[in-house]
């Protein structure tokens, strides 16, 4: 169970990473629409798991690899935004949130 502090930090990280993707990381996510669906922060606030929804689904592996290669750039942008709020900028790990792909698959099955 997450504490209130973890939840607040997770929401702030989610908002800031979304902003980074829109403003500074457009070249990282080019050719795809990337949404930050959820962020989970460890109890010591040192690690943040960032769940991404990527459309189109077939580009998700390519985009995830590109983001993992440039994770330090995203973390630096996050650090600039949260420097007055957090003592430690969390390490970021990006993961695919495939719930929309699953919903789309179920929808296709129901149509058939």
Rosetta blueprint (number, residue, H / E / L):
1 X L
2 X L
3 X L
4 X H
5 X H
6 X H
7 X H
8 X H
9 X H
10 X H
11 X H
12 X H
13 X H
14 X H
15 X H
16 X H
17 X H
18 X H
19 X H
20 X H
21 X H
22 X H
23 X H
24 X L
25 X L
26 X L
27 X L
28 X L
29 X L
30 X L
31 X L
32 X L
33 X E
34 X E
35 X E
36 X E
37 X E
38 X E
39 X E
40 X E
41 X E
42 X L
43 X L
44 X L
45 X L
46 X L
47 X E
48 X E
49 X E
50 X E
51 X E
52 X E
53 X E
54 X E
55 X E
56 X L
57 X H
58 X H
59 X H
60 X H
61 X H
62 X H
63 X H
64 X H
65 X H
66 X H
67 X H
68 X H
69 X H
70 X L
71 X H
72 X H
73 X H
74 X H
75 X H
76 X H
77 X H
78 X H
79 X H
80 X H
81 X H
82 X H
83 X L
84 X L
85 X L
86 X L
87 X L
88 X L
89 X L
90 X L
91 X E
92 X E
93 X E
94 X E
95 X E
96 X E
97 X L
98 X L
99 X H
100 X H
101 X H
102 X H
103 X H
104 X H
105 X H
106 X H
107 X H
108 X H
109 X H
110 X H
111 X H
112 X L
